[in-house]
Amino acid sequence: MTKLVKQKLLYNLHLQKSMGYSFHKSLDLLPPDIKNMKLPDNIFALKSNVENCYLCELSKTRKNVLFGMGNPKADIMFISDEPSNSEDDLGFFYAGKSGELLAKMIENVLNIKKEDVYITTLVKCKSSNSLNKSHIESCNEYLLKQIELVKPKLIVSLGENTYSYLFNEKDKFSQARGKECLYRNIKLVPTFSANYLLRNPSSKKDAYYDMLRIKNILELSN
C-alpha cells in the first residue's frame, strides 16, 4: 500500500468518525513516518510527499500545494501563515499584490534576490474560510523538517498568526515585533505580513525598520 493510499484511507476514516461512526480503538491520523519524524532527508523528496498529502480538509479545496520556494540552503527563511489566493491560483510564491510587496521588501531593503531566500508557510494549502490550529498541526512536521534541511541562520515570521503559533503566545506579537527571538535555537525576528501592510499602509515605516534590523542581524551572522 502506497503512502498516498494510506493517507487517503486515514482521511476517509477520520471523515466517517466525524459523522458519528465509532471504532474499537482510537485512530492515529498521522502516518508513522510523519509521527516519528522519519520524513525524507532531501528537500525535493519532502516536497513530493507534501504535494501528495491528504491529512487535513484543506486538501479538498486547494488548487495548488505551496511547499516552499527559493534557495534550499538559504541563510534566511521567511515563514507566513498560509498561501494567498493569488499564490493558490498560480501555484507559486510572490504572486499578487502582497507577494509583490514582500519581494520588494526583500530585494530593496535586504538587497537580496528573492530567489536567494527560502520562503514557506505554516500550512501548504490555502484555507477556503479561516485557518485553524488543526490545519497547522497537520503540516507542522513538514515545516520542522524544512527548517532542519534548509538550516537557516535567521527566520523571519510574517504576521501575528505565524508568530502566535510558533511561540504558542497570543496577543504578544506587538511586543515581539522587530526584536530578535530564538526559535529552536535559531534566531527569529517577527514582522508584519505583507497582507497586513496593504491594509495598514501606515505600518510600512515600522516594517522598513524591522527589515533593517533583519539585515543587520544577517550581516553579523556571516
C-alpha positions in Angstrom: 0.0 0.0 0.0 1.5 3.3 -1.1 1.8 6.3 1.3 -0.8 8.2 -0.8 -3.3 5.4 -0.4 -2.6 5.2 3.3 -3.2 9.0 3.7 -6.5 8.8 1.7 -7.7 5.9 3.8 -6.9 7.7 7.1 -8.7 10.8 5.8 -11.8 8.8 4.9 -11.8 7.0 8.3 -11.5 10.4 10.1 -14.4 11.7 8.0 -16.6 8.7 9.0 -15.7 9.3 12.6 -16.8 12.9 12.4 -20.2 11.7 11.1 -20.8 9.6 14.1 -19.2 6.2 13.3 -17.1 4.7 16.1 -14.1 2.4 16.1 -12.9 -0.2 18.6 -9.7 1.8 19.2 -8.7 5.4 18.7 -7.2 6.3 15.3 -3.7 7.7 14.9 -4.4 10.0 12.0 -0.7 10.8 11.2 1.2 8.2 9.3 4.1 6.7 11.3 6.8 8.3 9.2 5.3 11.8 10.0 4.5 11.0 13.6 8.1 9.7 14.2 9.7 12.4 12.1 11.0 9.9 9.6 10.5 12.2 6.7 12.9 12.3 3.8 16.3 13.9 4.4 16.0 15.6 1.0 14.1 18.7 0.3 12.9 17.6 -3.1 11.6 14.2 -1.8 9.9 16.1 1.1 8.2 18.3 -1.5 6.9 15.3 -3.3 5.5 13.9 0.0 3.7 17.2 0.7 2.3 17.5 -2.8 0.5 14.2 -2.2 -0.7 15.0 1.3 -4.3 14.4 2.4 -4.0 14.8 6.1 -6.5 17.6 6.6 -9.6 19.1 4.9 -7.6 21.8 3.1 -6.6 19.1 0.6 -10.2 19.1 -0.6 -10.3 22.8 -1.6 -6.8 23.7 -2.6 -5.9 24.5 -6.1 -2.2 24.0 -5.6 0.2 22.9 -2.9 2.7 25.7 -2.0 5.5 23.7 -0.4 8.3 26.3 -0.5 10.4 28.3 -2.9 13.9 29.7 -3.2 17.4 28.6 -2.2 17.2 25.3 -0.2 20.4 26.3 1.6 19.5 30.0 2.2 20.8 31.9 5.2 17.3 33.4 5.8 13.9 31.7 5.8 10.6 33.6 5.6 7.5 31.8 7.1 4.0 33.1 6.6 0.8 31.5 7.8 -0.8 30.3 4.6 -0.6 30.9 0.8 -2.5 33.8 -0.5 -5.4 33.5 -3.0 -3.1 34.5 -5.9 -0.5 32.0 -4.8 -3.0 29.3 -4.6 -4.4 30.2 -8.1 -1.0 30.4 -9.8 1.0 27.8 -7.8 4.0 29.9 -6.8 5.0 32.4 -4.1 5.3 36.2 -4.5 2.1 36.3 -6.6 -0.5 39.0 -6.2 -0.1 42.4 -4.6 1.0 41.0 -1.2 3.6 38.8 -2.9 4.9 41.7 -4.9 5.2 43.9 -1.8 7.1 41.2 0.1 9.5 40.7 -2.9 10.2 44.4 -2.9 10.9 44.4 0.8 13.4 41.6 0.4 15.2 42.9 -2.7 15.1 46.7 -2.0 15.8 46.7 1.8 17.7 43.5 2.4 19.5 43.7 -1.0 18.9 40.0 -1.6 17.3 38.5 -4.6 14.0 36.8 -3.7 15.4 33.6 -5.3 18.2 33.6 -2.8 16.0 33.4 0.3 13.7 30.5 1.2 10.0 31.1 1.8 7.3 28.7 3.1 4.2 28.7 5.1 2.7 27.1 8.2 0.2 25.2 6.0 0.9 24.3 2.4 -2.6 24.7 1.2 -4.9 27.8 1.1 -7.9 27.6 3.5 -11.3 28.3 2.0 -12.7 30.0 5.0 -10.4 30.5 8.0 -7.2 28.8 9.1 -7.4 26.9 12.3 -4.9 25.2 14.6 -5.7 21.6 13.5 -4.7 22.6 9.9 -1.4 24.0 11.1 -0.7 21.0 13.3 -1.3 18.6 10.3 1.5 20.4 8.5 3.8 21.1 11.4 6.2 18.2 10.9 6.7 19.2 7.3 7.6 22.7 8.4 10.0 21.5 11.1 11.7 19.2 8.5 12.0 22.1 6.1 13.8 24.1 8.8 16.0 21.2 9.6 17.0 20.7 5.9 17.5 24.4 5.0 19.3 25.2 8.2 18.8 29.0 8.0 20.8 31.3 10.1 17.8 33.6 10.6 14.0 33.0 10.3 11.6 35.9 9.7 8.0 35.1 10.8 5.4 37.1 8.9 2.3 38.3 10.7 0.7 37.8 14.0 -0.8 34.3 13.2 2.6 32.9 12.4 4.3 34.3 15.5 1.4 33.2 17.8 1.6 29.6 16.6 5.4 29.2 16.5 5.7 30.5 20.1 2.3 29.5 21.4 1.7 33.0 22.6 -1.4 35.0 21.9 -1.5 38.8 21.9 2.2 39.2 22.3 3.1 39.9 18.6 3.2 43.7 19.1 5.7 43.3 21.9 7.9 40.9 20.0 7.7 42.5 16.6 11.1 43.6 15.2 13.0 42.0 18.1 15.4 39.1 18.0 14.0 35.9 19.4 15.1 32.2 19.5 13.1 29.5 17.8 14.6 26.0 18.2 18.0 27.6 18.7 17.7 29.7 15.5 17.5 33.5 15.5 14.0 34.7 14.6 12.6 38.1 14.0 8.8 38.7 13.8 7.4 41.4 11.5 4.2 42.3 9.7 2.8 40.3 6.9 2.6 41.9 3.5 -1.2 41.5 3.6 -1.4 43.5 6.8 0.8 46.2 5.3 -1.6 46.5 2.3 -4.5 47.0 4.7 -2.5 49.3 7.1 0.0 51.3 5.0 0.9 53.5 8.0 2.8 50.5 9.4 5.1 50.3 6.4 7.6 52.6 8.1 7.8 50.2 11.1 8.2 47.3 8.7 11.1 49.1 7.0 12.9 49.4 10.3 12.2 45.7 11.1 13.8 44.8 7.7 16.9 47.0 8.5 17.2 45.1 11.8 16.9 41.8 10.0 19.6 42.9 7.5 21.9 43.8 10.3 21.4 40.5 12.2 22.1 38.6 8.9 25.2 40.6 8.1 26.6 39.9 11.6 25.9 36.2 11.3 28.0 35.9 8.2 
